[in-house]
Amino acid sequence: MTSTPSPGFKSKHMSELSRETIPQHIAIIMDGNGRWAKKRLMNRINGHRKGMDAVKDVVLAAREAGVSYLTLFAFSSENWKRPPEEVKALMLLLGKYLKSELPLMMDKGIRLRAVGNIEKIPPKERAVLQDSLDKTSKNSDMVLSLALSYGGRGEIVSAARSLAEKVQAGSLSLEDIDEDSFASNLLTSDVPDPDLLIRTSGEMRISNFLLWQLAYTELYFTETLWPDFGRDDLIAAISDFQSRERRFGKTSDQLVEKKVKLC
């Protein structure tokens, strides 16, 4: 099932997007690699390999559009349960992608981040990841976050445990625990919450991804399988986002009044 276009929705070209309402942070659940391969009577790994090409296209398109933060759900904490040969192939693809795209990230000023239980990543691929993190750390044109061995519930539990330890140690009082202090203990504490979440392949769920951070995020679902998702698809999602009214609990009239005062 595709995301239902909002009233006034019209697909646009990159140049037609409103630069004033480009989502600052886009998060994407890249789903459908296996189904893409199955439809073509291919091994699932071929689907993941093709999905890497889509990653490159979307990263470049997001940067061109003016997106400041892009977070890709690359490997969940639950994905370790997949067949060992598929997990091994995914880790090899991760290392290959990081090596091949490092020059591009440097050229385009893209800083790489990683969120998740990175210690579970095999040593060889973890070393390649760390090398990319170090070499891109000074880049400032866009932040690309890869969620690797990541689970939203685990992240929330870890944040709660961190706060509990601080209270137990006497460095934090119960009265000081609020939404801001909780968010500061999450893995994403140094980036804003996503404005737009995109999920490919027709599935309409968030699959334990950024559970806290997605509280006010606009959701966009498309039947397009991830390997087929490209520049035009990203533009369509941003265009749909720009047609929506984000009220954050307020009324439409209040938003109009705010705009009038600003003018």
N, C-alpha and C positions, 0 to 999 in steps of 0.2 A: 504494500500500500504506500503510495506516495504522500508526501506532506501536502495538505490542502492549501493551495495558494491563498494568501490573504486578499481581502478586497483591494483592488487597485494594483494587484501584482501584474508586472509585465517584465518578461525577460529582457535583459539589456546586454550591450557590449561593455567591455571594461571601461571605455571612455565615457559611457553614459551613467556609470554609477555615481551617486552623490558622495563626494569626498568628505562631506560633513558627517555622514552617518555610516561610514565604514566600520564594521565591528572591530573593536580594538583587539579582541581575543576570540579566536575560533578554535573549537575543539572538534576532533573528528574521530568517530569510531569506524575504522576501515574494515568493513565486513563484506564477505562475498568472494574471497579469493578461491576457496575450495569449490564453491558452486560454479564459478567462472570456468575452472578447469574441468569439472565434471561435465558441463554442457558441451565441452569440446573433446571429451573422451581422453583427457590428459591426467597426469598425476597431479595431486594437490599442490606439490611443490612448484609446478609450473605456474599455478595460479598465484602463489606467493611471489614468485620471481617477477611475474607480470605486474603484480601489485607494487613492486618497487619502482617501476617506471611511473606509475600513477603518483607515487609519493613525490618524485622529482617535479612532475608537472604542476602538482597542487602547491608545493612549497614555492615555486617560482611565481605562480599566479597570485598567491597570497601576498607575497612581497610586493609584486607589481601593483596590487590593489591598495596597498598601504596598510595591511594588517600588521599590527605590532607583535602579536603573540599567536603562535600556532602550536596546538598540542595534539599529537597523534597517539591514539591508543594502539601501540605496536604489539604488545604482548602482555596478556593479563596474568595475574597470579594463578588463575584457574587453568591457563593454557599449558602449564607444566604437566597436566594430566593427559595431554595428547600422546599419541604413540611416540616412543622414544626417537624413532627415525625422523619423524616430522619435526620434533623439537630440535634435534640436532641440525637439521637442514635450515630451520628458521634462524638459529643462532649463527650458522655460517653465512646466511644471507645478510644478517644484521652487520656482521663484520665486513662483508664485501661492500655493502651499501655505504657504511661509514668511511671506508678507505676511498671508494670511488668518488664520493660526493664532498669530501673535505675541501678540495680545491675550489669547488663551486661555492661552498659556504664561506670560504675566506674571501672570494671575489665579490660575493653579494653582501658581505657584512652580516652574515647570519650567525648568531650565537646559539650553540647547542646546549640544551639542558637534558637531564635524565631524571625521571621521578619513578620511584618504586624500590623494590628490594633488589638493588643492583648487585649485591653480594652473591645472589643466586646465579647470575650470568656466568657462564664458563670463563675461566681465567684468560684465555686467549682473546675472546671477544670483549671481555671487560677491559683488557689493556688497550684494545683498539678504541673502545668507547672513551676511556679516560684520556687518551691522546687527542681525540677530537674535542672533548670538553675543554682541555687545556689550551689547545691551539686556537679555538674560537672564542675564548673567554673575554677577549677585548672587543669583539664585534658588537655593533650596536644598532644595526638597521632593522633587524627582526630577531625575535627569540623563538627558536624551534625546540619544543619540548617533546621528548619521546617518553611515553609511559611504558616502562619495561618491568615485567614481573610486578605489575601494579594491581592493587585492588582497593576500591574506595572504602569498604568496611574496615579493612586492615589499617588503612591510613587513619581513619577516625579513631579506632581503638588505640593506635600508637600515640595519637595526639592526646587522648584522654589519659593514657598511662603517664605521658610526659608531664601533664598538668598535676596529676596525683602525686608524682614523685617530688615536684616542686613544693606542693602543699606539705607533704610529709617532711621535707627538708627544712621547711620554715621560710623559704624564699618567696612564697606566694600564699596569699590568704584566699579562702573560699570566696570572699566577697569580691575579689579581683577577677574571678573567672567570668568572662562574658563572651559574646560572639567574637569580638576582636582578639581577645587573648587566645581563644580556641583556634581561630584561623591562623594565628601566628605560629602555631605548633604543627601546622599541616605542611606537607611537602611542597605545596604551591604558595607558601607564604610570601614569596618575593615576586609573584605575578598576579595581575587582577583576575577575578573570576571570569569565565567565558561569557561572552555576549551571545554567541551562537554555537549550538551543537549540531553537527551534521552526522547522520548515520546512514550508511549505504546499505544496499541489498534488500530493502523492504522490511527488515525487522524493526519493530517499534518499541524498543526498550533501551535502557541505558547501561545494562550489563555491568553493574558495580563500578562504574566509571565516574570519578569526580562527584561523588554523591553530595558532599557538602557544598561544593563550588557551583553546582548547577541549579541552585535554588531559584534564581530568577533568569536563567538562561533561556533564550528562544530556541525551540527544538525544530529541526528540519529533517524529515525522513524522505529518502528517495529509493526507488526500486533498483536504480543503477548499481550494478555490482562494482566493488572497489576498483578492479583492474580497468574498468571502462570509465571511471570517474576522472574527469580532467578539467582543464581550464574553464570551458564553457559551463560545466556543471557547477563549479565553484561560483562563477559569476551569477548563475541562476539562483543559487542559495543566498548569496549576499543581496541580490536584488529583491528576493522574497523578504529577507530580514528588513530591508529598508522600507518595505511597504507596511510593516507592522507598527503598532503603537505600544510602546513600552511604558507602563504606568507605575510599576513597582508599588502596587497597593493604592495608588491615588486614582482619582477620577479623571476622565478626559478634560473636564472643565478646569480642573486644577492645573493640568499641564498647559492648557491654553493661557491661563492667567499668568503662569510662570514665564511663558514665552513673551507675553505682552510686556511684563515688567522688565525683562531683559532687553527688549527693544527700546 
